[in-house]
């Protein structure tokens, strides 16, 4: 990045005295040729005084070339003597005509600027200025009588009177009364003079004739009858003859201006074309301002001094670096990267030349606002920019340059100037109030919210600046390319163009994109057609949605029911209860694992009230004690997501209401598309809230013989489960992930030995040797402290495994009778033991489990073996003999195991599980010996080994 200090432009730029004047008025930029030539004292001195005029002017290549040619022709030089002036922007036709007028009447004034010194000097020039805005077709125009009017010939007599026609005024302006006498009869009769009389009037002296706003005059002249024709037709005849006459004189020049487009001629296109072609063989088209020359024109008029390179270069370089970096990030090929570099260099040079303006602001007015019929190109641009400069200077603050996003639209004077130029002064009041400058404007709210999240943005106001830039581009339009080039493109700006003009030293592309999305979602008058963003006086669908949201907000019960409906749809197919009102609303008839999703209002209750309600649910089923409390979990809503969910659903309902009234609102295809996009946004917001709504689960547990609440929260470890294929939140799956995987409190597997342990089989007096499967299932879901199981399937699989591993036997059909011999009186063949049993063979209602010593033995086989023994198979050579499995022992007792030796490898998570098992083993044996071995090929960190392993073991007196 550049190391040069980038100063705000207000600290680097000296503004023109006219801009800073206490008596500043937009009229300072109003230059009309007629009053100037008449010597009207109300014309600002900067335009009346030739030297001041040229000091405040920038001679573009085109203007200098025009001055060169006109002064040379007035001096008798060869070349076209009839010139048609085309001035689409910058310099302005009035300014160009005024330059010719001052140069002809006071050639020395050009010498005050270096670029004017070498221009030709024709000496004394007779001048005639006709301004159609200040000449009445019906009443004519009074001669000033010489008073205050600069005369080309001081001895030319001047008398009171008036000219009735264009030719009468030209004759009198060029040569006073003698000249008027040549065309007096024609003027009084309002009949165009012949070409010979015009040539006689011109003579051999230098004559400059400047015609401005001729079309406006001709439109009015069409209503003046002259014999069998009109004054308009006679004037057109005169113009045709005048162009011929001027072309046949040695020292005369005719310059006339036309509107730069047919649009400006309103309904008189044919008349404009007639004037345009009157002298098609004689005239020469001139455009005094081209390309970036307009930058110099504006700088020279608005600044008291041209900016120094030391001020403009740091700003230009900073923009080059930031924008180039952004464009390189989007480049996909080396060629695109090279293009990004080149565009960055071009931007640097343009900003350096345009400083303190961002060239995009000048391009905006030159290329887009030019399509607005009411926009006065030069005057409008100067008036608007002057107010912007003046406002920033008065505030004493500015950014690096003045660009489209830096226009101080919050200032009333700037707003008035802006809307005056674009011709929409009153229609956009609601847009400004709701989206940009109002106390509660959407852009302002976005900036305030972002300032809380990102304090460094507090002074940048990115959303307001981006909205301002969009507003600037919401008027006019670029010309199309191709067959429809006459029709401008719709107003508005693409995201890519918006990025190119807003990204700069203090505004990165990520912020622009984020703010643009928020503006699009929240602004009421911002429209997006899929390509361009544009503010309009008509509200977008956001306002319709907001209006419906106000209605919906008055019926929060409808919002609540909609949320419940959506939640139930996402929990369908699972063993859950949605928003139970009390303990009696939660079933307690079947042993199963049940998750109760508590209602939204539960989150807003005081902690003591929530815990009291939860304990009531865990302990009671209505007015009865709850039985299956170990199979119950409460999913608790998170308070910070409740309002987010309510808001999203409120807007979803509002959108549904707007859609139902589509015909009533006359929604366009664009608005329907915006509505669909907004609906998708709100649905996504609702699903996001659902994902985060239930991140805490309460489970009951015993503590000092009392039921307390065990809270399980997500904490810092995120859940992996998100959306299903329908893009809907998998709410229950996330809750189960929390309590079965992230924080293991409920299990989907069970060691068969747990059945022996929990139900104390083999213990008691008399010894308990068996238990029904129904009692097992019921017990796991009833007794707090038992392993919590996800479903009864876990019990079924544990029984299958226990049968296979000879932990117990299984039979179906109810509980058998225990005989006096300590064995159950049942046919041995009906007992499944030491075998594989299919899951669906286990009956959890009427099945029965029995310990191995209580399993009846089959009759001895006729093999000569000892009664009550099972032959041990002889292993084949090389085969390891099977390890004897604890089972029925002679005498009907189980063998006691006196020693356990285990060896396993475990990672961190497995070790936590194993450690609980070791603790149980220590309870059984009184003490265990643990041997730990850890290896790592590239070596163990000595500091971590000492501090995290050895030192804690020493503190526990486990090692020396």
N, C-alpha and C positions, 0 to 999 in steps of 0.2 A: 504493500500500500504506500501511497505517497506520504512523504514526511513533511510536506509543506503545510503550513498552518492555513486552514480553510476558515475564512472569516465570513460572517453574515454579510450579504451584499449591502445592507444599510450602512455598514462601517467602511465600505470601500468606494461607494458611488456618490458623486456629487450630482444632485438633481438640478434641472433647469429652474431658474427663478420663477418662471411662469407656473411651474408645478407646485412650488412651495409658497407662492404668494398668498397672503391672508385673504385677498379678494379673488381667490381662484374660482374660476367658473369653467364649465365645459365649453362655453362659447369661445374661449381662448383659442380653440382649435377649429372654429368655424371660419373658413375662408371662402368668400363669394367674390367672384371676379368683377361683377358689375359695381358693387359699392367700392371696391378697391380702386377701380379705374375712375370712379366719380369723385374720389378724394374724400369719401365719407370718414369723418373723424371717429366714428364708432368702431371702425376696423382696428383691431389691435396693432400697436406700433410695430410689433415683430413682423407683421405682414405689410404695413404701410411703408416703413422705412426700408429702402433697398439694401442698405448695408446690414441691418439687423436680420433682414429676411435671408440673405445669403449665408450669414454666419450660422443661422439655425437650420440651414439646409445642407443635405448631403447630395452632391452631384454624382448620381449613379452614372454608369457607362452610357445608358440610354438617354438620360437627361442631358449629359454633356454632349453626346453626339447630336441630339436635337438642337441644342443651343449653337453648336458649331455650324450645323447646316443652315439654320435660320439666319444667323448673323452673317454667314458667308453669302447667302442669297441676297440679303439686304445690301450687301457690299457689291453686288453685281456678279457674284460667282454663279457657275453653271449648276444645274441640277433641278430636281422637282421643286416647284414653288407652292404646290398645294399639298398639305399634309394632314392626314387624319390621325387623331390622337386616340389610342386605346390604352386605358389605364385600369387594369383589373384590381390592383391593390398597391399600396405603398407609394408615396410621392403624391398620389392623387392627381386627377385631371386639373382641378382648380390650382393646386400647387404648381403643376407644370406650366399651365397657362400664365400664372403669376410670375414664374421665373422668366418666361419669354417677355412678358410685359416690362418687368423691371430691367432686364438686360437691354431691351431696345431703347428704353427711355433714359436709362442711366448706366451706360456701359461700364463706367469706372467702378460701380458698386461690386462688380464681379471680381475685381482685383483683391477684395478682402479675404478671399479664400484661395489657397495655392492652385487648386485645380481650375480656377477661372481665369487666371492671368493670361494664358496663351490663346484665349478665344478671340475671334475677329472683332474689329471695332468698325461698325458701319457709319459712325458719326450720328448726325441728327436723323431720327426716324419718326415718320408720321405713324401714329398708332390709332387703331379703332378697335374698341372692345364692345362686343354685343353679348349681353347676358339675357337669355330668354326669360329668366325668372323675374327680371326687373324691367320688362318692357311690355306695356299693355297693347295688345293688338287693336283694341277699340279706341283708346285715348292717346296712344303714342307715348312719347317721353319728352319732358321739357329739357331744353338746353340749359346747362348750368350757368350760361352767361359769362363764362370765363372765370367766375369766382371759385377759387379753390381747385380749379381743374388744370392740371399740368398741360401746357400747350406745346406742341411740337414746333410751332412757329410763333414766336412771341408777338410778332406784328400782325398776326392773323386776326381780323376783326371778329368779334363775337357779340351777338345780339340776343336778346330774349326771344324766345319762340320755342317751337317744339318740332320734333321729327314724328311723322305719322307711321313710318315704315322702317324696316331694317335698312333699306338702302339710303333713306334719308338720314338715319343716324350715322351710318358708316361715312357718308359724304361729309357731314358736318364734323365728325370726329377727326377725319383725316386732314381736312383743309379749312375748317371753320366755315364762315359764311360764304366765301368764294366757292368752296367745294359744294356747299349745299345748293347754291344757285344753279349749279350744273344739273342737279337732279330735282330741283324744287317742284316743277310741274308733275314729275312722275311720283314724287312723294305725296303731294297734295291729292293727286288722282288715285293714289294707291295702285298704280300700274307699274309693273317691273320695267326699269329702263333698258334700253338697248345696249348691246355690247360695246358700240363705239363710244357712247357716253361714259360707260364705266372705264374704258381705257383712257379717255380724256381726263376723267377724275384722277386716275392713278398717276398718269404722267410718268416722268423719269425719276422722281424722288423715291427714296426708300419708304416703303409702306408695309406695315405689319397689321394684318387684320386677324383678330382673334374672335372666334364665334363659339359661344358656350350655351348649353341648354337650348339648342335650336329646336329640338323635337318638342319640348314643352311649349315653346312659342307657337309652333305650327299647329299643335293640337287645338289651341285656343283660336288661332287665326282661321280655322276652318269654319267658324261661325260668322265671319265678317263677309258680307256680300260686296263684291266689286263688279258692277255691271252684270254680265252673265256668268261670272265665275266667282271665286272666293279669294280672300287675301292669302290663304294658304297656297293656292295654286300660283298666284303671282309671286309669292316669296320663293317657291320652288323654282320658278322660271329665273328669278334673279340669281339664286344660288348657282344654277347651272351656268348662266352667263358670266357670273363673277369668277368661277373657277377657270373658265376659258380665258377671260380677260387677264387674270393674274398670271396665267401661264404664258401670256404673250407680252409681258412687261419685263424690263430688265432687273428691277430692284424690289419688286413687291412679293410678299409671302402671305399666304392664307393658311391658317391653322384652325381646324374645327374639331371639336370633341364629340364623341358618341358614347352612348352607354356600351359597356363591355359585353352585354348579353341582351338577347331579345326579351328576356323576362322583365327587364327594367322598363321596357317601353309599354308595359301593360297590354292594352288591347290594340295598340297601334303598331303592330309588327310590320304591316305592309308599308306604313309611312316611314318607319325606321329604315326598312330596306331601300325605299326610294331615295332617302337622303344618302344612305351608304353607297348607292351606286350612281349618284349624280355625277360624280367626277371620277369614275372608275379608271379612266385613262390618264387622269392627271395627278391623282393623289398618291401619297406614300404613307403606309401604315407605320405608326411609331408606338412602341411600348417603352416608356421611359424607365420602368423599374422591372427587373427580371430576377428571379431566383432569390438568393439570400441577400441581395442588395437592400431589400426592405428592412433588414436588420439595422443597417447603417442609417437609413432614413429615420427610423424610430429613435435610435440612440441619439442622433444629432438634434432631434426636436425635443426630447424629454430629458436629456442629461445636460448638465452644465459643462461637463468635461468628459471626453471619451475615456473609458476605463483603461487603466494601465495593465500591461501584461502581468505584472507582479500580483495583481488582484484577480485577474480572470484565469490565469493558468492553474493555480492550485484547485480551484473549483472544477475546472474542465478536466483536469487529470484525475481527480477523485471520482467524477462521474464515469470517466473512461474505464477505470479499474473495476468499479463495482458492476457496471453493466456488462463489461466484457466477461467478467467472472461468471455472471449469471448466464449469459448466452453460451459460454463454453460448457457450462454444466448441462445444458440441453442439447449440445452438439453431439451427433452420433457418428460422424465421420471426420477424418482429418480436414476435408474440404470445408465442412461446416465450422470446425474450430478455427480455421484460417479466416473464414468469413466473419466469425465473431470478433476476431482480432482487428480486422479491417474496419468493421462497423464501429468498434470502440474508438479507433483513431479518428474516424469521421465525426463521431459524436463529440470527441474532445475539441476538434477544430471548430465545430459549429457552436458549441457552448462558449468557447473562447471568443468567437466573433460576435455572439449575441449577448454576452454578459452585460447587465445582470439578469437577462431573460433566458429562460430555457427555450431553445429553438422550437420545441414542440408547441409552446404557447403562441408563437408567431405563426407557425404552420397551421395551427388550429383556426386562427382568424383568416389567414390567407386562403386556405384550401377548403375549409368547412363552412365557416360563417359567411363566406362569400356567396353561398347558395341561398342565404336568407334575403328575401327581397328588400327588407327594411334596413339591412346592415349597410351603413355608409363606410366603405372600406377604410380609407385612411383616417377620416375624422373619427369614425367609431372606434377604431383600434387605438388611436391616440387618446381619445377621451377615456376609454376603459382602462388602458394601461396607466394613464396619468393618475387616475383615482386610486388604483392599486398601489402605485409607488408612494403616493402622498399618504395613504393610510398606514402603510408599513413604516414610513419615515416618522410619522407622528407617534406611533407606538414604540419606536426605537428598537424593534425586533424584526428579524426576518430569518429566512433560511438561507441556504447557500446561493440559490438563484430563485427567480420568480417564475415558476412553472404552472401548468394547469392545476396541479394539486396544491399549490401554495397561494392561490388567489384568496385573499382574506374575505371570504364570503360572509363571515359573521358580521362584518361591518355594513351598516345600513347603506352608506354612500356607495360602497362597492356593489351591493346587491342592486341598488337602483340603476347604477351605470350599466351593469351587466344585462339586466332584463330590458333596459331601454334599447340597448344595441341589438339584442336578439328578438325584440318585438313581442315579448311575453311578460309584460310587467306585472299584471295582476293575477294571471291564471295559475301561477305557481306558488301562491302564498301557502296553501295547504301542504304542498310538497316540502317547502322549506321548513315550515313549522314542525311537521311530524318526523321528517327524516334528517334534516341537516342542522338547523340553527335554533330550533325551539328548546325551551328549558328541559324538555323530556324527549328530545329528538333521538331517533334510533341510533344514528351514527355516534352521537355524544354518549349514549348509554353503553355502546360497545367499547368506546375509548375508556370510559370510567371503569368498566369491568376488567378490561385488559390492564389498566394501570394498577389494579389491585393484584393481579396475577403477575404482572411484569412491571415493577416500579420504574424501570428505566424508560418505559414508553410513556410515562405520564405527560411529558412535554411534547411528545412527537405527534399525538393525536392522529394515529394512522388511519383509523376508519373515517374520520371527518375529512381528511385530506384526499383519500381515495374517492369518497362520495363527491367531494368538490370537483375532482377531475372528471368523474362521470357526468356531473351536471354541465361542465364546460363543453363536453362532447355530445350533449343531448339536443343540440340545435344545428341546423344545416346538415351537410353531408358531403362526402367525397363524390367526385364524378365517377361514373361507371367506366369500365374499359370495354371496348367492343361496340357492338351494334347499338346498344342502348346508352351510349355515352352522354346523350343529352339529358337523361334522367339521373339525378344524384342518388347515391345509395342512401338507405334509411339512416336517420340519425342514430348515434350511439357509438360505442367503442368496444372492441374485442378485448378479451383478457390479455392476449399477447401484447396488443398495443398499450393497454393500460399498464402492464408491467414495465414496458420500455420507457414510459414517461414518468412513472411514480418511483421506481427503484432508483436509489441514489445513496449518497454517503450516510444518511441517517434512516434509511428505510429499505430493508432487505426484501427479497422476493418471497420468502416464507411468510413474513408478516403481511405482505400485500395479499397473498393468496388466502390466508386465514381470515383477514378482515373482509375481503371480497365475499367470501362464503357467508359470513355473518350478516353482511349488508343485504345480500341476496335473500337470506332467510327471514330478515326482520323488517326491512324497509317497506313502507306502505305504497310508495310511488315509484319504486325502482322496478323496471321491467327487463326481462331477459328473454330474447326470442330464440335462444339456442346458440346464437353467435355474438350478439351485441348486448351490452348493458346500456340502459337509457332511462333517465328520469322523465316521467310524463305527468301532465296535469291530471290525468285520470288515474285513480288508484289501481294497484294490481290486485291479484286475488288475495294477497296478504291482508288487505284492509277488509275484504269481505269475510275472510276467516276470523279476523280480529273482532268484527262486529258480531259474528255468530258465537265467538268465544265468550263475549260478554254475556250473551244469553245463557250459554251452557254453564258459565260460572255461577249463575244464580240457581242452578239445580245440581249441586254437588252429589246428590244421591244417585243421579243418572251416571255421573262420572264413576262413582264407587261401584255401581252395578256393572258398568262396562269393564272396569279393571278386574272385578271378580270373575266375570265371564271369560276374559282373556286368560286369567290365571288358571281357571278350571280347565280350559282347553289345553293349556300347556302341561297340566298335571294329570290329564286323562290317562287311564290305564295303570295308575299306580295306587297303592294302598295309602290314601291320604284323606285328610279332612280339611276343607277350605274355610277359614275364618269362623271357627266355632265361637258361639256366643257365650258358652259357659261349659262347665265340666260335664253336664248332662248331654251336651251335643256331641261328645266324643264317645263312640261305641266302646263297649267293654264285654263283648259276648264271645269273641273268638281270640284264641292266642295267636297273635301275629305282631309284626313290627309296623307301627302306624306313626306317620309324621303328620302333625297338625300344623298347618300354616296359619299363624296368628294374623288377625286383621290389621289393616294399616293403622288404625287408631291406637293399637296396642303400643306402637313405637313412641307415641307422644305422652303416654302416661308416666307418672313418676316411677322411679325404680322400685320403690317399696310396693306400690300398687301392682306393678307388673309381676314381681316375685310372688306376691300373695295370690294373685290369680293363677300363676303357674303351679304353685304348690297345691292349690285347691284342685286343679285338674289332675295332678299326679296322685293325689290321695283319694279323690272321690270320683264317683260316677253318679252325678246328681246328688241324691241324698243317701247313697250307699257307698261303702268303701270300694275303691277301684281295685280290681283283681290283677289285670294284666299291665301293671305299671312299668315293668322292665322292658316292655315292648313299645313304649311311648316316647316320642321326641317332639319338641316344640320348635318349629322354625320361626325365628323372631325377626320381624322386619327392621331394616335399618332406617332410622329417621331421616338421614340426609338424602335418601333415594325416594322417599315417599312423595315429596312435593314434585320432584322431577318426573316421576311416573304420572302423577295427577295432571301435571301440565301437559305432557305429551298426549295423554288420553283425552284431555279436554280439547286439545286442538284436533285430534283425530275425529272426535265427534263433531267439531265445528266444520271440518272439511267435508264430512259426510252430509251435513246440512246444506253447505254451499253446493255440493254436487247435486243434491236433490232439487235445488232451485236453479239449475244451469240455464234453463230456458227463460226463467224469470229475470235472471241477471244478464241474459244475452252474452254468455261467455264465448269468447273467441277461441279458436284452436290454440293460440298461444297461451291464453289464460287456462284452458283445460290442461295443457301440458305443464304449466306452472303449478296447477293444483295437484296433478299427479306427482310431480317432483316434491312438492311440499308434504304430501301425504306420505311418500316414501321416507322423507326425512323424519317426520314425527313418529312413524312406525319404528324406524331404527332407534330413535331416542327412547321409545317405550321399551323395546327389547333390551336396550342397554341398561335401563333402570331395573327391569326384571332380573337381569343377570346379577345385579349388585344388591337386590332388595333383601334377599335372605342369605346373609353370610354369617349368621350366628344361630347355633342350635342349643337348646336347653334340654338336658337329660336329668332324670331323677337318680339320686344315689343316697345310700344310707351313711349317716355320720352321727356317731353316738346315739344310735337307735332312732334317729330322726331323719325324715326325708329332707334333703337339701338339693339345691340346683347346681348341676355341673354345666358350666357354660363352655361351649366349643366354638371358637371363632377362627376365621380364615387367617388373620394376622398378616405377616409379610410374605407368605407363600401363596402365590396365585393359584386359583383353580384352573384346570385345563379344559374342562367341559364348557362349551359356549353355545352355539346355535345349531339347530337341526337343519335338514335340507330345505325346510320352509322358511329359513331365516328367523325362526322363533327361538326364544330362550329356553334352554333345557333346565328348567328351574329345579325339578326334583333330582335330576341326575347330578347337579352341582351340590345339592345338599348331601346326597349320599356319598359323593366323592369326598366331601369334607369329613364326614364321620366314619367313613370306612377306609379311606386311603391317606388323606392329608393328616388328619388327627384320628388315629384308630380308636374308636369307641364302640363301634358295631362291627361284627365280623360275619364274613360269608363262608367261613370254614370252622370246624370244631374237631378237636382231638377226642376220640372216643373215650379216653381215660377220664375226660372231664365229666362224663356222665357218671362214672364210678365215684369221682371225687365229690361233685356237687350233691348227689343224692345219697351219699354215704353208704353205698352198697358194700357188703362185707363187714359192716359195723353194727353196733347196737346189740341189745339183748331183748328178744332173741335176734340173732344175726339177720340182717336184711340181705336176702340173696337175689332178689329180682324186683322189677318195677315195670309197670305198664308204659307203653310208648306215649299214650295220651297224657299220663302224669308227667312224663319227661318234657313233652312239648309245653304243657301248661306251666310247668315249673320254671322253664327258661324265660318265659314271658311274664312270670309273676314275681319271682324272687329277685329283689334288688341285690346286686353283688354277683349274680350269675352272669356269665358271658352274654352280652346282647347279640342277638342273631338277626340277620337281615330277613330271614324267612324260615318256615318250618322245613324247607328243603335242606337246610344246613343240618338239621337233626337227622333227617333221612340218610344223608350221605355219611354222617358220623356213625350211624348204626351199620350201614353197609361196610364201612371200613373196620368197625369193631368186630363184626362177625368174621371178616377175612383174617384179622390179626389175632383172633382168639381171645379178645378182651372180654367178650360175653357171647352168649348164644341168643338166638331170636326165634320166636314162634308167633304165629298169628292165631286169632280165634279167642282171645281173652286170656285172663291170668289162670294158669294151672294151679292145682293144689300142691302144697309142699308136704311131702311124705315124712314119716318119722325118721327115715334114714337121711334126711337133709337134702333129698333130691326131689325135684318136681315130678309129679305123677303124670307124665305125658309120654307118649310113644317117642322113643329117641329119634325115629326117622322124621318126626315133625319139627325137630329143632335144627335150625341152620347154624352151623358152627364150623370154623376153619374152612370156609368155602366162600366162593364169590356169589353174591346175591345182587340181582338187578334192583335199581332204585325203586322201580314201580312195584316191587314185591313187598316193600315195607309198608305196612299199614300203621299209620300214626294214630289211629283211633283205638284199634283193638289188639295191637301187637303187644308183645311182652319180651322183656330182656331178662336173662338170668346169668348169674356168674358161672364160670366153668365148673366149680365144685358141686353146683346144684343141678348140673345137666345130667339126666339119666343116661346110663351107659348101655350100649347094645349087648345082647347075649354074647358070651365068649365064642369065638370062632373055633372050629375043630381043627386046631393046628398044633396042639401039644404045647402051646405057650402057657404062660402063667395067667390065671384069671385076672381080669381087670387091667391087663396091660395091652399096649398097642405095639406091634412089632416095629422095630426101627429098620428102615430099608438099608441095605448094604450099598455103600457108595461105589460107584465105578472107579476104576483106577484113574488117578489124577484129579478126582472130584473132591471138593472140600465137604466134609460131613456137615449136615445141617445143624444149626444151633438149636438146642432143645428149647421149645417154646413153653412158657409157663402155662400149665393147664391142669386138668384134674389129676390130683396126686393120690397115691394109695392112702387109704384112711379117711378120704373125703376132705382133706384140707389143702389149701394152696401153699405152694412152696414160697418161703420168704427169701427175697433177694437181699444179700448183705453188702453188695458192692456195685457201684455204677461207674463206668469209665467212658467218657464221651470225648470225641475229637471232631471238630468242625472248623470251617473257615467262614468268616462273616464280614460283610461291609458294615459301614456305620449304622445304617437303618436296621439291618438284621441283628446287629449286636444289641440294640435296645430291646428288641423282642426276646432275644436269648437271655438277656440279663434278668428278666422277670422269671424265666424258667429256672435259672440258677438260684434265684432267691427262694423259689419253691423247694428246690432240692436241698438248700441249706436248712430250711425248716424241717424237712424230713430227717436229714442226717445230723443236724446240729451244727455241722461245719463242713465246708467243701474246700478242696484244694484246687486252685485255678492255675493252669500253666498257659502262658500267653507267648506266642511267637509271631513277630511281625518282620517282614522283609521288604526291602525296596531296592531295586537294582541300582538306581543312581544315588542312593544314600538318603538317610533321614535327616531332617533339619534338626540340628543339635539343640538350638534354643527352644524350638517348639516342643521337642521331646522332653526336655528338662522341665519347662514351665507348665506344659499341658498334661504330662503323663506322670513323670517321676515324682515331682513335688506334691501333687495331690495324693498320690499313693503313700508317700512318707507321712503326710499330715494325718492320714487315716490309720497310721501304724501298721500298714500292710507290708511295707518293705523297709529296709534300713537305709 
